[in-house]
Amino acid sequence: MKFDRSASQVAYQEYLQQLKEFQQRLKLLEQKIEEQAKDGIHAPMIQTLPNLLKNGLL
């Protein structure tokens, strides 16, 4: 995307960079949550939640 004013172009590029960084952080957080769900202290409870939801118990 191109802008007539250079300041607008810079602002847009900064916006895109921030968006990429947030997406990377979100991906990392999702990975950490998955690790905790598998290996963390509350893993057994977390692993039973899908079954409870599926059976309408939650």
Backbone as numpy.savetxt, mean C-alpha at the origin, in Angstrom:
# Nx Ny Nz CAx CAy CAz Cx Cy Cz
3.13 14.79 -20.44 2.28 15.95 -20.44 3.18 17.18 -20.44
2.84 18.16 -21.23 3.63 19.39 -21.33 2.79 20.57 -20.87
3.46 21.52 -20.23 2.80 22.72 -19.75 3.47 23.94 -20.39
2.71 25.02 -20.54 3.25 26.25 -21.11 4.22 26.92 -20.14
3.94 26.83 -18.88 4.78 27.49 -17.88 5.70 26.45 -17.24
6.96 26.81 -17.10 7.92 25.87 -16.54 7.61 25.52 -15.09
7.06 26.48 -14.34 6.72 26.21 -12.95 5.65 25.12 -12.86
4.71 25.14 -13.76 3.67 24.10 -13.78 4.26 22.75 -14.12
5.21 22.75 -15.04 5.88 21.49 -15.42 6.64 20.93 -14.23
7.36 21.77 -13.50 8.12 21.34 -12.33 7.17 20.79 -11.26
6.08 21.49 -11.01 5.12 21.04 -10.01 4.54 19.68 -10.39
4.23 19.50 -11.66 3.68 18.23 -12.12 4.71 17.11 -11.97
5.96 17.36 -12.32 7.01 16.36 -12.18 7.20 15.98 -10.71
7.15 16.96 -9.83 7.26 16.69 -8.40 6.10 15.84 -7.92
4.91 16.15 -8.40 3.72 15.37 -8.06 3.91 13.90 -8.48
4.37 13.70 -9.72 4.57 12.33 -10.20 5.62 11.60 -9.38
6.69 12.29 -9.00 7.73 11.67 -8.18 7.18 11.27 -6.82
6.40 12.14 -6.20 5.80 11.82 -4.91 4.86 10.62 -5.03
4.10 10.58 -6.10 3.18 9.46 -6.33 3.94 8.15 -6.44
5.05 8.14 -7.16 5.87 6.93 -7.28 6.42 6.50 -5.92
6.88 7.48 -5.14 7.42 7.16 -3.82 6.34 6.60 -2.90
5.14 7.17 -2.94 4.04 6.65 -2.12 3.67 5.23 -2.54
3.69 4.96 -3.83 3.38 3.61 -4.31 4.42 2.61 -3.83
5.68 3.01 -3.83 6.74 2.13 -3.34 6.58 1.88 -1.84
6.25 2.92 -1.09 6.05 2.76 0.35 4.86 1.86 0.64
3.79 2.02 -0.12 2.61 1.19 0.07 2.94 -0.28 -0.22
3.69 -0.53 -1.28 4.07 -1.89 -1.61 4.90 -2.51 -0.49
5.84 -1.74 0.06 6.67 -2.23 1.16 5.81 -2.52 2.40
4.89 -1.63 2.72 4.01 -1.85 3.87 3.14 -3.09 3.68
2.64 -3.28 2.48 1.83 -4.47 2.21 2.65 -5.74 2.39
3.91 -5.71 1.96 4.78 -6.86 2.14 5.01 -7.14 3.63
5.23 -6.08 4.40 5.47 -6.25 5.83 4.22 -6.79 6.53
3.06 -6.34 6.12 1.81 -6.83 6.70 1.65 -8.31 6.39
1.94 -8.70 5.16 1.85 -10.11 4.78 2.82 -10.96 5.61
4.03 -10.46 5.82 5.00 -11.17 6.64 4.47 -11.36 8.07
3.91 -10.32 8.63 3.38 -10.41 9.98 2.19 -11.36 10.05
1.38 -11.36 9.01 0.22 -12.26 8.98 0.65 -13.72 8.93
1.82 -13.97 8.36 2.32 -15.35 8.26 3.15 -15.76 9.47
3.98 -14.84 9.95 4.97 -15.21 10.95 4.89 -14.45 12.27
4.04 -13.46 12.36 3.98 -12.63 13.56 3.29 -13.32 14.72
3.32 -12.67 15.85 2.75 -13.24 17.07 1.24 -13.48 16.94
0.56 -12.67 16.13 -0.89 -12.82 15.95 -1.25 -13.58 14.68
-0.28 -14.23 14.07 -0.51 -14.94 12.81 -1.65 -15.96 12.88
-1.74 -16.77 13.93 -2.84 -17.75 13.97 -4.23 -17.08 13.93
-4.37 -15.99 14.64 -5.65 -15.29 14.65 -5.93 -14.66 13.30
-4.93 -14.05 12.71 -5.08 -13.40 11.41 -5.45 -14.42 10.35
-4.86 -15.59 10.43 -5.12 -16.61 9.42 -6.52 -17.21 9.54
-7.16 -17.10 10.68 -8.52 -17.61 10.81 -9.57 -16.60 10.36
-9.22 -15.33 10.25 -10.20 -14.31 9.88 -10.89 -14.55 8.54
-10.18 -14.93 7.48 -10.89 -15.17 6.22 -11.97 -16.25 6.33
-11.71 -17.29 7.09 -12.72 -18.34 7.26 -13.93 -17.82 8.02
-13.70 -17.02 9.04 -14.82 -16.45 9.79 -15.66 -15.53 8.91
-15.00 -14.75 8.08 -15.73 -13.86 7.16 -16.52 -14.67 6.14
-15.89 -15.70 5.60 -16.52 -16.53 4.59 -17.77 -17.21 5.14
-17.72 -17.63 6.39 -18.85 -18.33 7.01 -19.87 -17.39 7.64
-19.67 -16.09 7.48 -20.63 -15.12 7.99 -20.58 -14.94 9.50
-19.50 -15.34 10.11 -19.40 -15.22 11.56 -18.87 -13.85 12.00
-18.42 -13.05 11.05 -17.98 -11.68 11.35 -18.71 -10.71 10.48
